């Protein structure tokens, strides 16, 4: 949107109408807090406890004082790609 405004020298209102975008969504700013410290701690605990999945890691973090909603934890866990690898596929064979 900003590129369209600069490249064609048009107003925000005109660029939004051409691109069929709501102006409120362009102006909206995220209020989500920065979770860098939580993500770092998640990676550190997951590296030490490799077999602990998304159900056990929040318990370990809660003991350290990092309590959060299970949905938020699951989202961060997925974004950090911390899924536990299944050993069944690699171990099977003759």
VOBA-1610 file (N, C-alpha, C; in pm, whole numbers, padded with zeros to 5 digits, always signed):
BEGIN
Unk+00083-00118+00000Unk+00000+00000+00000Unk+00087+00124+00000Unk+00188+00126+00084Unk+00277+00241+00090Unk+00352+00256-00042Unk+00388+00144-00102Unk+00458+00148-00231Unk+00368+00209-00338Unk+00241+00171-00337Unk+00147+00226-00435Unk+00132+00377-00416Unk+00130+00421-00292Unk+00118+00564-00265Unk+00238+00641-00317Unk+00359+00588-00296Unk+00479+00657-00341Unk+00498+00646-00492Unk+00479+00529-00546Unk+00505+00507-00689Unk+00410+00587-00777Unk+00285+00598-00735Unk+00186+00666-00820Unk+00146+00802-00767Unk+00209+00844-00657Unk+00184+00975-00599Unk+00035+00999-00576Unk-00025+00907-00501Unk-00167+00919-00469Unk-00184+00918-00317Unk-00302+00960-00273Unk-00330+00964-00130Unk-00359+00824-00077Unk-00360+00815+00055Unk-00390+00687+00119Unk-00532+00642+00083Unk-00624+00734+00083Unk-00763+00702+00052Unk-00777+00649-00090Unk-00710+00713-00185Unk-00718+00670-00325Unk-00652+00534-00344Unk-00534+00512-00280Unk-00463+00384-00293Unk-00545+00271-00232Unk-00609+00295-00120Unk-00692+00192-00058Unk-00813+00157-00143Unk-00873+00257-00203Unk-00991+00230-00286Unk-00953+00153-00412Unk-00837+00184-00470Unk-00792+00113-00590Unk-00757-00032-00557Unk-00689-00053-00444Unk-00648-00188-00405Unk-00756-00262-00328Unk-00871-00200-00308Unk-00984-00254-00230Unk-00939-00306-00093Unk-00875-00216-00020Unk-00829-00246+00116Unk-00897-00146+00209Unk-00939-00193+00326Unk-00996-00104+00425Unk-00888-00013+00481Unk-00919+00114+00496Unk-00821+00207+00552Unk-00792+00175+00698Unk-00890+00122+00769Unk-00870+00089+00909Unk-00768-00024+00925Unk-00765-00117+00830Unk-00667-00225+00841Unk-00526-00176+00809Unk-00514-00073+00727Unk-00384-00016+00696Unk-00330+00061+00816Unk-00418+00129+00886Unk-00376+00210+01000Unk-00362+00130+01129Unk-00415+00010+01133Unk-00415-00072+01254Unk-00272-00110+01293Unk-00237-00092+01420Unk-00107-00128+01473Unk-00124-00242+01570Unk-00038-00337+01566Unk-00045-00453+01654Unk-00016-00413+01798Unk-00092-00470+01890Unk-00070-00445+02032Unk-00008-00567+02099Unk+00032-00665+02019Unk+00091-00787+02072Unk+00228-00755+02132Unk+00252-00802+02256Unk+00381-00773+02320Unk+00495-00852+02256Unk+00614-00804+02277Unk+00733-00871+02225Unk+00762-00993+02312Unk+00766-01110+02249Unk+00786-01235+02321Unk+00925-01293+02300Unk+01023-01211+02272Unk+01158-01260+02242Unk+01217-01336+02361Unk+01199-01285+02482Unk+01255-01352+02600Unk+01187-01486+02623Unk+01056-01491+02604Unk+00981-01616+02622Unk+01024-01718+02517Unk+01038-01672+02393Unk+01079-01763+02284Unk+01219-01819+02311Unk+01307-01734+02358Unk+01443-01779+02387Unk+01444-01882+02498Unk+01366-01858+02602Unk+01360-01953+02712Unk+01296-02084+02668Unk+01195-02076+02581Unk+01132-02198+02528Unk+01234-02282+02452Unk+01313-02216+02367Unk+01415-02289+02290Unk+01519-02352+02382Unk+01558-02279+02487Unk+01660-02331+02578Unk+01609-02454+02654Unk+01486-02446+02705Unk+01431-02560+02779Unk+01408-02678+02684Unk+01361-02651+02562Unk+01336-02758+02465Unk+01467-02823+02421Unk+01576-02749+02420Unk+01705-02807+02382Unk+01755-02902+02490Unk+01731-02867+02616Unk+01775-02952+02726Unk+01682-03073+02740Unk+01553-03049+02731Unk+01452-03155+02746Unk+01392-03187+02610Unk+01464-03259+02529Unk+01425-03285+02391Unk+01294-03362+02377Unk+01262-03449+02471Unk+01142-03530+02460Unk+01019-03463+02521Unk+01034-03345+02576Unk+00920-03273+02633Unk+00850-03198+02521Unk+00724-03224+02502Unk+00648-03159+02396Unk+00574-03036+02445Unk+00472-02999+02370Unk+00399-02876+02401Unk+00313-02890+02526Unk+00294-03012+02576Unk+00216-03029+02697Unk+00301-03017+02823Unk+00426-03055+02816Unk+00512-03055+02934Unk+00595-02925+02946Unk+00633-02868+02834Unk+00714-02744+02838Unk+00647-02629+02912Unk+00517-02604+02895Unk+00458-02493+02969Unk+00463-02512+03120Unk+00461-02638+03165Unk+00473-02666+03308Unk+00612-02628+03357Unk+00713-02663+03277Unk+00850-02627+03314Unk+00868-02476+03317Unk+00810-02407+03219Unk+00823-02261+03215Unk+00744-02195+03328Unk+00630-02253+03364Unk+00550-02196+03474Unk+00628-02203+03605Unk+00708-02306+03622Unk+00790-02317+03742Unk+00894-02206+03749Unk+00930-02152+03632Unk+01026-02042+03627Unk+00958-01906+03632Unk+00824-01905+03636Unk+00750-01781+03644Unk+00697-01731+03511Unk+00711-01808+03404Unk+00661-01768+03273Unk+00527-01837+03246Unk+00420-01784+03304Unk+00288-01842+03290Unk+00218-01774+03173Unk+00157-01855+03084Unk+00084-01798+02971Unk-00029-01891+02932Unk-00120-01839+02855Unk-00233-01913+02803Unk-00184-02028+02716Unk-00253-02143+02721Unk-00208-02259+02643Unk-00215-02233+02493Unk-00309-02149+02450Unk-00319-02118+02307Unk-00203-02033+02259Unk-00164-01938+02341Unk-00048-01856+02306Unk+00078-01940+02306Unk+00091-02029+02406Unk+00209-02115+02410Unk+00215-02203+02286Unk+00103-02260+02248Unk+00100-02349+02131Unk+00138-02273+02004Unk+00092-02148+01992Unk+00126-02066+01875Unk+00276-02038+01870Unk+00334-01998+01982Unk+00478-01972+01988Unk+00558-02100+01963Unk+00511-02210+02018Unk+00577-02340+02001Unk+00582-02378+01854Unk+00470-02358+01786Unk+00462-02390+01643Unk+00549-02295+01561Unk+00547-02166+01592Unk+00627-02068+01519Unk+00777-02093+01536Unk+00816-02146+01651Unk+00958-02176+01676Unk+00998-02313+01621Unk+00904-02386+01567Unk+00928-02520+01509Unk+00995-02613+01611Unk+00933-02624+01726Unk+00989-02706+01833Unk+00921-02843+01843Unk+00856-02888+01738Unk+00786-03016+01744Unk+00884-03129+01774Unk+00839-03222+01857Unk+00920-03338+01892Unk+00919-03433+01772Unk+01037-03479+01733Unk+01050-03568+01619Unk+01011-03710+01661Unk+00936-03777+01575Unk+00897-03915+01603Unk+01007-04008+01560Unk+01047-04098+01647Unk+01156-04191+01617Unk+01104-04317+01550Unk+00974-04338+01544Unk+00917-04461+01488Unk+00947-04481+01340Unk+00945-04378+01260Unk+00967-04391+01116Unk+01112-04426+01084Unk+01205-04368+01156Unk+01347-04393+01127Unk+01394-04524+01186Unk+01333-04571+01294Unk+01380-04691+01361Unk+01324-04820+01301Unk+01216-04808+01222Unk+01157-04929+01167Unk+01240-04983+01052Unk+01247-05112+01044Unk+01325-05175+00938Unk+01340-05325+00964Unk+01409-05398+00877Unk+01421-05543+00896Unk+01512-05583+01006
//
